[in-house]
Amino acid sequence: MPDAHAHDEQPRSAGQATGHAAGDSVGHEECYACPVGGFFLTARTASPEALDHLVNAASEMVAAFRSMAEAAERFLDQQRAAPPSAGARVRRIRVED
């Protein structure tokens, strides 16, 4: 199956894809069918303030995920370092064939 991004058609002009002035090469028509192409089309037409807001939101989301990962790592390190408790809630049951 050929890759939609790697074919021999001529790129569409921005006028055909977005209503912008003709001659601004944007990409193939098929590129706008995938989410990545749609994102770049939207990013080209969005205001700078909107893009700035999205970049800041993405940065905050990455910081939140990093914080969660660090907290999980600290918790796992504490669990590994803790001695097994005397009153363990798991009991081994022998199963014979």
C-alpha positions, 0 to 999 in steps of 0.5 A: 500500500503506497504511503499517502505522503510519498506520491508523485502528485503535485503539491496543492497550493495554499489557495486550494487547501486553505483559501490563502493566496495561490502559490504558497505550497502547503502539501498534498490533499491526502495530508489533510486527511490524517491528524498530523496534517490537520494539526499543521493546517490548523497551526498555519491558520491559527493566531499567534496568541492561540499557538502560544496558549497551546504551547504553554498548555502542552508545557504544563501538561508535560510538567504534570506528567513528569511530576507524576512519574517522579512521584511514582518512582519515589513510591516504588523506591520506598516499596523496594527498600521497605522490609517485608512486613511480618504480617504479610497478607499473602499466604502460599498455598501448595498445590499438588498434582 
